Every structure is written in C-alpha cells, then in structure tokens.
Amino acid sequence: MNIVVLVKQVPDTATERKLTSDDKTLDRAASDGVINELDEYAIEEGLLLKEKHGGEVTILTMGPEQATDSIRKALSMGADKAVHVSDEALHGSDALQTAYALAQALGTIEFDLVVLGSESTDARTGVVGAALAEYLGLPQLTLADKVDVDGQSIKVQRLTDYGYDVVEAELPAVVSVVEKINEPRYPSFKLIMQAKKKPVEKLTIADAEIDAARVGLANAATETVDVAAAPPRAAGTIVKDESDGGVKVAEFLAEKKFV
C-alpha cells in the first residue's frame, strides 16, 4: 500500500508570528519552523496503516528550503522517503493554489491513499484536503478520527458536532484527520540517524508540470489587504469579596452576557 502524507512546515505557535511588511505574506524568518501539529497525526496514521497493510510512506511537502528540517523530522518518525516541492514561483500561493500544486506533484508519485491534517495552525483554512481531492478527481473523507482499509475499500469515522458519521469509499482517496485519531510517536535515536540517509526528491514547478500562471502571490484568488498588531490584553476585573462577592460575580457575568 503506497501512502502519501502531506506535511506543512509552519511557525512554532510558542513564538511570535509575523507577516512581512512588503507583501503581507508569512515572515518565515521571524520564528522557528515546525511540522504542523495535525500533520504529525497524519504521519502517525500513515505509519500505522503501513504497519498493518505493508507498503511505504512518502512525505510530500511544498515550501521553501528550510522546510527540509520538517521533512527530516517526518522521516525520523518512520516514513520511507520524501518529495519536496520548492520554487520561488510558489511564494504567496493561497490554499487553492497550494492544492493545485500538490495535486500536480502527486502526479509524479504512485499512491493508493493521501493523508493530511484537517487544517494548518498558520492559515486554518481547512480547505486544502477538499480542494486537493477535487483536483485529483478522488473521493474525500474529511475530519477522520478512525481509518480502516480493507482491500480497495476505505472506511472512516468522520467527526461531527453530534458524534460521528461512517463514510466509505474506494481507493485511491484523500483523507484528512483530526487530533483524536492517534498519538504520534517520538523518533528514536536509531530512526533519527537513519533519516539522514533516506531519499528526498526535490521538484521545481517545471518538474511537477505546475503552471506558473496558476500559482504565486500575483495570481492568488485571495489577498491580504491590511494587517495590524493585536491590541494588548486589558487588565482583568478584580472582585473583592465583602460578603457580596457571589452577587458581584453574577452581575459581572450577566453584564457580559455569559449568563
């Protein structure tokens, strides 16, 4: 079973994230890059499926040169190889353009299943999985918190507000996962050393037959018009209990329409 896991490098949420002043795109130099948290669950699910059904796991990343660090982390978790799509022409691509470029890159890889996190911590659009499936003409199974593969059939529990739905499709397919699906493993020292020798194929937009007119900031369907720093958090309200503390708290909550 050939599984491709999509991995995005994002700014560390523990550090301050910024946009550049010139084109209002993500300032990647302003903070450390890490694997998007939900993509770690996607990697783990890919590895679990490989352990159960055999085959191999390929990491697919679109991003600048520094995304190599996240690729190596994914390989050290146990993935077999990686494909890195990197080209200056991709700078500023929005979610739809990203899905298109990834679909083109997937045309260079043999796969039965594509797995990715349901959203990224930097953009939080949550649409790449669905758009990717549309570009590929494949079934999409989103928000999965359980995945079962039986031959050429795949079944997932799709997380909903009221519980879950059971969704089935034929392979190949695209699956996006949520954090409840598993617990990502920590790379062992042995796997970290092995990851250094695993193959990473570099692709330009020409290699992946990506149309330059369909990607990049100048061709994006969305635009960031203006940005501003969030205002500093105001001091909280302190209630002194003088035998009427409960009443004061209730009145404060009612004023803020919490009760």
NORGIVEN-V657188 format. One record per backbone hydrogen bond with DSSP energy under -0.5 kcal/mol. NH is the residue of the N-H (numbers start at 1). CO is the residue of the C=O. E is the energy in kcal/mol with one decimal. If there is no record, write none. Layout:
# NORGIVEN-V657188
nh->[NH;NH]
co->[CO;CO]
e->[E;E]
This chain:
# NORGIVEN-V657188
nh->[3;3;4;5;5;6;6;7;10;10;12;15;20;24;27;28;30;31;34;36;39;40;40;41;42;43;44;45;46;47;48;49;50;51;52;53;54;56;58;59;60;61;63;67;68;69;71;72;73;74;75;76;77;77;78;78;79;80;81;82;83;84;85;85;86;86;90;91;93;98;99;100;101;102;103;104;105;106;107;107;108;109;111;112;113;114;115;116;118;124;131;132;133;134;135;136;137;138;139;141;142;144;145;146;148;150;153;154;155;156;157;158;158;159;159;160;163;165;167;167;169;171;172;173;174;175;176;177;178;181;182;192;193;194;195;196;196;197;198;198;201;203;208;209;210;211;212;214;215;217;219;220;225;239;240;241;242;248;249;250;251;252;253;254;255;256;257;258;259]
co->[1;56;113;3;58;4;115;60;8;34;32;12;25;20;18;26;27;28;10;8;36;36;37;37;38;39;40;41;42;43;44;45;46;47;48;49;50;1;3;81;5;83;85;64;65;66;67;68;69;70;71;72;73;74;74;75;74;57;57;199;59;201;61;83;84;203;87;88;90;94;95;96;97;98;99;100;101;102;103;104;105;106;109;2;2;173;4;175;177;120;127;128;129;130;131;132;133;133;172;174;140;176;157;157;155;153;150;169;148;167;146;156;165;143;157;163;160;158;156;165;154;152;112;112;139;114;141;116;144;178;179;188;189;190;191;192;193;194;194;195;82;84;204;206;205;209;210;211;212;91;216;217;223;237;238;239;240;244;245;246;247;248;249;250;251;252;254;253;253]
e->[-0.7;-2.6;-2.8;-0.5;-2.9;-0.5;-2.5;-2.4;-0.5;-3.0;-2.6;-1.9;-3.2;-0.9;-2.6;-1.2;-1.3;-0.6;-3.0;-2.8;-1.0;-1.0;-1.1;-0.9;-1.4;-2.5;-2.3;-2.3;-2.3;-2.4;-2.5;-2.3;-2.0;-2.5;-1.6;-2.8;-2.9;-1.4;-2.9;-2.6;-2.6;-2.6;-2.2;-1.9;-2.1;-1.5;-1.9;-2.5;-1.7;-2.2;-2.4;-2.1;-0.9;-0.6;-0.5;-1.1;-1.4;-2.1;-1.3;-2.0;-3.1;-3.5;-3.3;-0.6;-0.7;-2.4;-2.1;-1.6;-2.0;-2.7;-2.3;-2.1;-2.7;-2.6;-2.2;-2.1;-2.2;-2.4;-0.8;-0.7;-1.9;-1.5;-0.6;-3.5;-1.6;-2.2;-2.8;-2.0;-1.9;-1.0;-2.7;-2.9;-2.1;-1.9;-2.5;-2.3;-1.3;-2.3;-0.6;-2.8;-0.5;-3.0;-2.7;-0.6;-2.8;-3.0;-1.8;-2.9;-3.0;-2.7;-1.9;-0.7;-3.7;-3.1;-0.7;-2.5;-0.9;-2.3;-2.5;-0.6;-2.3;-2.9;-0.7;-0.9;-2.5;-3.2;-1.9;-2.2;-2.0;-1.5;-0.6;-2.3;-2.0;-2.2;-2.2;-0.7;-0.7;-1.7;-0.5;-0.8;-2.8;-2.7;-1.8;-1.0;-3.4;-0.5;-0.5;-2.2;-1.0;-2.0;-1.1;-1.1;-0.8;-0.5;-0.6;-0.5;-0.9;-2.2;-2.4;-2.3;-2.6;-2.3;-2.6;-2.3;-2.3;-1.9;-1.0;-3.1;-0.9]
